C-alpha cells in the first residue's frame, strides 16, 4: 500500500495497492522520482531454471511504476537490457530517466563487470551509456550504487574497498560520462565512535552526503546523522543524534533530501523496551541541512523526531520505498 505522511505530525493516510503483486515477500527498494511523485522498481523476472552465471534473455527486466498521487500502478517489460539488475536510481532531469546497472558477461558466459543504462521510464526502453570491466580482484561492486550526481554522470557507493572482508571503508565513485566507466575509491572513516554509514544521500554538489551511523560495534544502536564529503581533508560532522534505529528484521533505512525545502528526512525505527515486536516507525527530519560547505556545512540544522500515527509496527510492516515530492 501507499502511505502519505505529514512530516510535522507523523500522521499518515494509508491507501491499499492490490495491483502490485508481492507474493508475500518484501521486494527490492523502489527508487523515487521527486519531480513526478512516482516510485520506480526495476527487477529481473526469475522464472526459468537455467542457472547463472550467464545473461539469459528469458530473465526479462520488469519496470514497475507507482504514482504516489493517483496510486495508479503500471508494469512494463524493459527492452534493450536483460538479466539481474544491480543498482538503479531516478536522475534529476526533465525526462525522469532511470539510471540502471546490470552485470556484464564475457564470451564464456561468466560475469566480467557491469553495464550502465539510461531507461526511459514511460516506454521502458534501455540505452547502454557506459561499461565497466573488473580488474584482477574480481567484483568491485561498482554496479551497486547508492546515489548519483545531479547530471547523472557520477554514481556513488558507500562501502569497503574489500567487501568480502569489510576492510578499508570509503566511497566508490563511478564516472559513466564516457563509454568506458572510470572507477575511483577514496578511503574515508566516519567520526570517532561511530560505525560505518548505513545510508548515503547526496545533499549538495560537488558531492556532500548525509548518512546515518550507529555507534561502533553496535549496528542496532541509536543512529546519528552525519554530513560528510569524500575528500580526505574534509572532516565529517555529527549533525544530530536521535532515538532512531535500523529496521529490526529486513529492509534498508530509507532517506531523502529535498533541496527546495533544504530538508533531509529518514524513515527510522523507534525501538521498544518490550522487544522488536513493539518497535514502531518514526520520521527523522533535519531542516537547513543542505547546500555547500563540505561536511561542516550542516552545523545549523534543526532536527525533529516524530512517531508515525496510527502506531505502525516496524517488525511487521515492511517499507520498500520512501521519498519527498518536489515542492510545487
C-alpha positions as CSV (number, residue, x, y, z in Angstrom):
1,X,0.0,0.0,0.0
2,X,0.9,3.7,-0.2
3,X,1.4,5.9,2.8
4,X,1.2,9.7,2.7
5,X,2.9,11.1,5.8
6,X,2.5,14.6,7.4
7,X,6.1,15.5,8.2
8,X,5.2,17.8,11.1
9,X,3.0,15.4,13.0
10,X,3.8,11.9,11.7
11,X,0.1,11.2,10.9
12,X,-0.4,9.3,7.7
13,X,-3.1,8.2,5.3
14,X,-2.9,4.6,4.0
15,X,-4.1,3.5,0.5
16,X,-4.0,-0.2,-0.5
17,X,-2.3,-1.1,-3.7
18,X,-3.7,-4.6,-4.7
19,X,-2.3,-4.1,-8.2
20,X,1.2,-4.7,-7.1
21,X,2.0,-8.5,-6.5
22,X,4.3,-9.1,-3.6
23,X,4.0,-12.9,-3.4
24,X,4.1,-12.4,0.4
25,X,7.7,-11.3,0.1
26,X,9.4,-7.9,0.6
27,X,10.5,-6.7,-2.8
28,X,13.6,-4.7,-3.6
29,X,13.6,-1.0,-2.6
30,X,11.9,1.4,-5.1
31,X,13.6,4.5,-6.4
32,X,11.6,7.7,-6.1
33,X,11.1,10.3,-8.8
34,X,10.6,13.5,-6.8
35,X,9.6,15.7,-9.8
36,X,6.8,13.4,-10.8
37,X,6.0,11.9,-7.4
38,X,6.3,8.3,-8.5
39,X,8.1,5.2,-7.3
40,X,10.0,3.1,-9.8
41,X,11.2,-0.5,-9.4
42,X,13.4,-2.4,-11.9
43,X,13.8,-6.1,-11.3
44,X,14.6,-9.3,-13.3
45,X,11.9,-11.9,-13.6
46,X,13.5,-15.2,-12.5
47,X,11.1,-17.8,-13.9
48,X,13.4,-20.2,-15.7
49,X,15.7,-22.9,-14.2
50,X,18.8,-22.0,-16.2
51,X,21.5,-21.4,-13.6
52,X,23.7,-18.3,-13.7
53,X,26.2,-17.1,-14.5
54,X,25.3,-16.1,-18.0
55,X,23.0,-13.5,-19.5
56,X,19.6,-15.1,-20.1
57,X,17.1,-13.1,-22.2
58,X,14.3,-15.1,-20.6
59,X,15.2,-13.2,-17.4
60,X,13.5,-10.1,-18.7
61,X,13.5,-6.9,-16.6
62,X,10.2,-5.7,-15.3
63,X,9.7,-2.0,-14.7
64,X,7.1,-1.1,-12.1
65,X,5.8,2.5,-11.7
66,X,3.5,3.6,-8.9
67,X,2.1,7.1,-9.0
68,X,2.3,8.5,-5.4
69,X,-0.6,10.9,-6.0
70,X,-3.1,8.8,-8.0
71,X,-1.9,5.4,-6.8
72,X,-2.0,4.1,-10.4
73,X,0.3,1.1,-10.9
74,X,1.9,0.3,-14.3
75,X,4.1,-2.6,-15.3
76,X,6.2,-2.6,-18.5
77,X,8.8,-5.0,-19.8
78,X,12.2,-3.3,-20.5
79,X,13.7,-3.5,-23.9
80,X,17.5,-3.2,-24.5
81,X,18.6,-4.9,-21.3
82,X,18.1,-8.3,-19.6
83,X,19.0,-10.3,-16.5
84,X,19.9,-9.3,-12.9
85,X,19.6,-5.6,-12.0
86,X,22.2,-4.2,-9.7
87,X,21.8,-0.5,-8.6
88,X,19.2,1.9,-10.0
89,X,18.1,5.4,-9.3
90,X,16.0,8.2,-10.9
91,X,18.0,11.0,-12.4
92,X,17.0,14.6,-11.7
93,X,16.3,15.5,-15.3
94,X,13.2,16.6,-17.3
95,X,12.5,13.1,-18.6
96,X,12.7,11.3,-15.3
97,X,15.3,8.9,-16.7
98,X,16.2,5.8,-14.7
99,X,19.9,5.1,-14.3
100,X,20.3,1.3,-14.0
101,X,23.2,-1.2,-13.9
102,X,23.2,-4.9,-14.8
103,X,26.0,-7.4,-14.8
104,X,28.1,-7.7,-17.9
105,X,29.1,-11.2,-19.2
106,X,32.1,-12.3,-21.2
107,X,32.3,-14.8,-24.1
108,X,32.4,-17.7,-21.7
109,X,29.2,-16.7,-20.0
110,X,31.0,-15.5,-16.8
111,X,30.4,-12.2,-15.2
112,X,33.1,-9.7,-16.0
113,X,31.8,-6.3,-14.9
114,X,28.8,-4.0,-15.2
115,X,26.7,-2.3,-17.9
116,X,25.1,1.1,-17.2
117,X,21.9,2.1,-18.9
118,X,19.5,5.1,-19.2
119,X,16.0,3.8,-19.1
120,X,13.1,5.9,-20.5
121,X,10.5,5.1,-17.8
122,X,7.5,6.0,-19.9
123,X,8.3,3.4,-22.5
124,X,10.7,1.1,-20.6
125,X,13.4,1.4,-23.3
126,X,17.0,1.0,-22.1
127,X,20.0,2.6,-23.8
128,X,23.6,1.5,-23.0
129,X,25.7,4.5,-21.9
130,X,28.8,3.0,-20.3
131,X,30.5,-0.3,-19.3
132,X,33.0,-1.3,-16.6
133,X,35.2,-4.4,-16.5
134,X,36.6,-5.7,-13.3
135,X,40.3,-5.9,-12.7
136,X,42.2,-8.9,-11.3
137,X,40.5,-8.6,-7.9
138,X,37.1,-9.5,-9.4
139,X,33.8,-7.9,-8.5
140,X,34.3,-4.4,-7.1
141,X,30.5,-3.8,-6.5
142,X,30.6,-0.7,-8.8
143,X,27.2,-1.5,-10.1
144,X,25.5,-1.4,-6.7
145,X,25.5,2.3,-6.3
146,X,23.5,4.3,-3.7
147,X,23.5,7.8,-5.0
148,X,24.3,9.8,-8.2
149,X,25.2,13.4,-9.2
150,X,22.6,15.8,-10.4
151,X,23.6,15.3,-14.0
152,X,23.8,11.6,-13.7
153,X,27.5,11.4,-14.8
154,X,28.8,10.1,-11.5
155,X,27.5,7.3,-9.3
156,X,28.4,6.8,-5.6
157,X,28.6,3.8,-3.3
158,X,29.4,3.9,0.4
159,X,31.2,0.7,1.4
160,X,34.5,-1.0,1.5
161,X,37.4,-1.5,-0.9
162,X,37.2,-5.2,0.0
163,X,33.6,-6.0,0.7
164,X,34.3,-9.7,1.5
165,X,36.5,-8.7,4.5
166,X,34.8,-5.4,5.2
167,X,38.1,-3.6,5.2
168,X,39.1,-0.1,4.1
169,X,35.9,1.9,4.4
170,X,35.2,4.7,2.0
171,X,33.3,5.9,-1.1
172,X,33.4,4.4,-4.6
173,X,32.8,6.8,-7.4
174,X,31.9,5.6,-10.9
175,X,32.2,8.1,-13.8
176,X,29.8,7.0,-16.5
177,X,30.2,10.1,-18.7
178,X,32.0,8.1,-21.4
179,X,31.5,4.6,-23.0
180,X,34.1,3.2,-20.6
181,X,33.4,3.9,-17.0
182,X,36.1,5.1,-14.6
183,X,36.0,3.8,-11.0
184,X,37.8,5.6,-8.2
185,X,37.8,4.5,-4.5
186,X,38.6,7.1,-1.7
187,X,39.2,5.8,1.8
188,X,37.1,7.7,4.4
189,X,36.3,6.9,8.0
190,X,33.2,8.1,9.9
191,X,33.6,10.3,13.0
192,X,35.2,8.8,16.0
193,X,33.0,6.4,18.0
194,X,30.7,5.7,15.0
195,X,30.4,2.7,12.8
196,X,30.3,2.7,9.0
197,X,27.4,4.6,7.3
198,X,24.2,2.7,6.9
199,X,22.7,5.2,4.3
200,X,24.0,7.5,1.6
201,X,22.1,10.6,0.4
202,X,23.6,13.3,-1.7
203,X,22.7,16.8,-0.4
204,X,25.0,19.1,-2.4
205,X,27.3,19.3,-5.4
206,X,30.2,18.6,-5.6
207,X,29.2,15.6,-3.6
208,X,28.3,16.2,0.0
209,X,26.5,13.4,1.7
210,X,24.1,12.8,4.6
211,X,24.4,9.4,6.3
212,X,23.0,7.6,9.3
213,X,25.5,5.8,11.5
214,X,25.2,3.7,14.7
215,X,27.9,3.5,17.5
216,X,30.9,1.5,16.5
217,X,30.3,-2.2,17.3
218,X,26.6,-1.6,17.9
219,X,24.9,-1.6,14.4
220,X,21.5,-1.7,16.0
221,X,22.2,1.2,18.3
222,X,20.8,4.7,18.2
223,X,21.6,6.5,14.9
224,X,23.5,9.7,14.4
225,X,23.1,11.9,11.4
226,X,26.4,12.8,9.8
227,X,27.2,15.2,7.0
228,X,30.4,14.5,5.1
229,X,32.3,14.8,1.8
230,X,34.7,12.4,0.1
231,X,38.0,14.4,0.2
232,X,40.4,13.2,2.8
233,X,40.9,16.7,4.0
234,X,37.1,17.1,4.8
235,X,36.0,16.5,8.4
236,X,32.7,14.7,8.9
237,X,30.2,16.5,11.2
238,X,27.7,14.8,13.5
239,X,24.7,17.0,12.9
240,X,22.3,15.3,15.4
241,X,21.8,12.2,17.4
242,X,18.3,10.6,17.5
243,X,16.2,7.9,19.0
244,X,16.0,6.2,15.6
245,X,17.4,2.7,14.9
246,X,17.7,0.5,11.9
247,X,15.0,-2.0,11.0
248,X,14.8,-5.0,13.4
249,X,14.3,-7.6,10.7
250,X,14.6,-6.9,6.9
251,X,15.0,-4.0,4.6
252,X,17.2,-0.9,4.5
253,X,16.8,2.5,6.2
254,X,15.2,5.0,3.7
255,X,16.2,8.6,3.4
256,X,15.7,11.5,1.1
257,X,16.7,15.1,0.6
258,X,14.5,18.0,-0.7
259,X,16.8,20.8,-2.0
260,X,13.9,23.2,-2.5
261,X,12.9,23.0,1.2
262,X,16.5,22.3,2.4
263,X,15.2,19.4,4.3
264,X,16.6,15.9,5.0
265,X,14.2,13.1,6.0
266,X,14.7,9.5,7.0
267,X,12.2,6.7,8.0
268,X,13.7,5.1,11.0
269,X,12.7,2.8,13.9
270,X,11.9,3.7,17.5
271,X,12.9,0.6,19.4
272,X,10.9,-0.7,22.4
273,X,11.9,-1.9,25.8
274,X,9.5,-4.8,25.3
275,X,11.2,-6.1,22.2
276,X,11.2,-5.8,18.4
277,X,7.6,-6.7,18.0
278,X,6.7,-3.4,19.7
279,X,9.1,-1.2,17.8
280,X,7.5,1.4,15.6
281,X,8.2,3.5,12.6
282,X,9.3,7.1,13.1
283,X,10.4,10.0,11.0
284,X,13.6,11.9,11.5
285,X,13.9,15.3,9.7
286,X,16.6,17.9,9.6
287,X,16.0,21.4,8.1
288,X,18.6,23.9,7.0
289,X,20.8,20.9,6.2
290,X,22.0,21.0,2.6
291,X,24.0,23.4,0.5
292,X,27.7,23.7,0.1
293,X,30.5,23.8,2.7
294,X,31.6,20.2,2.8
295,X,30.9,18.1,5.9
296,X,30.8,21.0,8.2
297,X,28.1,22.8,6.3
298,X,25.1,21.3,8.2
299,X,26.0,22.5,11.7
300,X,23.0,24.9,11.9
301,X,20.4,22.2,11.1
302,X,17.2,21.9,13.2
303,X,16.2,18.3,13.7
304,X,12.8,16.7,14.7
305,X,11.8,13.2,15.6
306,X,8.1,12.1,15.3
307,X,6.4,8.8,15.6
308,X,4.1,7.6,12.8
309,X,0.5,7.7,13.8
310,X,-1.5,5.4,13.9
311,X,1.0,3.2,15.5
312,X,2.9,1.1,12.9
313,X,5.0,-2.0,13.7
314,X,8.5,-1.8,12.3
315,X,8.9,-5.6,12.6
316,X,5.6,-6.5,10.9
317,X,5.1,-3.7,8.4
318,X,7.9,-3.6,5.9
319,X,8.9,-0.5,3.9
320,X,10.0,-0.7,0.2
321,X,10.2,2.9,-0.8
322,X,10.4,6.4,0.5
323,X,10.6,9.9,-1.0
324,X,9.8,13.6,-0.6
325,X,7.8,15.1,-3.6
326,X,9.3,18.2,-5.2
327,X,7.7,21.4,-4.0
328,X,5.2,22.9,-6.4
